[in-house]
């Protein structure tokens, strides 16, 4: 049988673990953004993407890169960065024990769910671990307080030269605003009650115009990927703190169907997911087989599509970008 160029491309793709799309777009210089835009049309709502290699070589990949998107729990990356900056400055240590009073409890998988008795204290390191790997909201609000509040996190971002990202509320404040609770405690029992309220379900499970247009607690895709780049290239933190952050994010448990969802088994990914209302996000750094890395931020807002469909779009975008960078000619990376 004659080996056509099409067949050869498919064989190479299979050997390298690439998607069929990559086999046909190999060697081209610009179809990746077209394909990312096409994938974004598979769901309603708006998708934002910014991706680039950490070594600065090759093309960047963007879709709505400078539009603000609700961060949801992806804001926890910036909170972790501020806390580790304080560790680097000697103001905190990873072993510092921080009280976690019940007044800080927010419905979450770990602390509020399992540590039901008074008298909880956790180290900074453990608070970072559960905040980033399991998106624990109580740990987050304790660390936001240790950081000096939302405004201090935004100030740190500005000092890093990142203008397109801002933090205005902690988790309790954000969720209370979405649920319409005011100062009412956001307990597991109360959240369970609210999930049965049709109006609350509508407000928290699907696209909500007021929430999607709120400039508070938002980031552009470009700003988030810039933050990831500064963190993972050691420009924002000490080598020791950079390693702590990277290792924790590699252990993320909340987002296997997003950036990781369509990547070849064993691909190293360090990421942080975020989900609220019509928003489904995942941001992180992916390592290619040759050891090079790329930052990628994918945000979805104002969408009524089932979460699984939104996650699938994120996964396919990540796979498309991964294959594009893996197939870029060496000359294009210089």
Beta strands, then each sheet from edge to edge (+ up, - down):
strand 1: 46-53
strand 2: 61-63
strand 3: 68-70
strand 4: 97-99
strand 5: 121-123
strand 6: 218-220
strand 7: 269-276
strand 8: 279-287
strand 9: 293-301
sheet 1: 2+ 1- 9+ 8- 7+
sheet 2: 3+ 6-
sheet 3: 4+ 5-
end
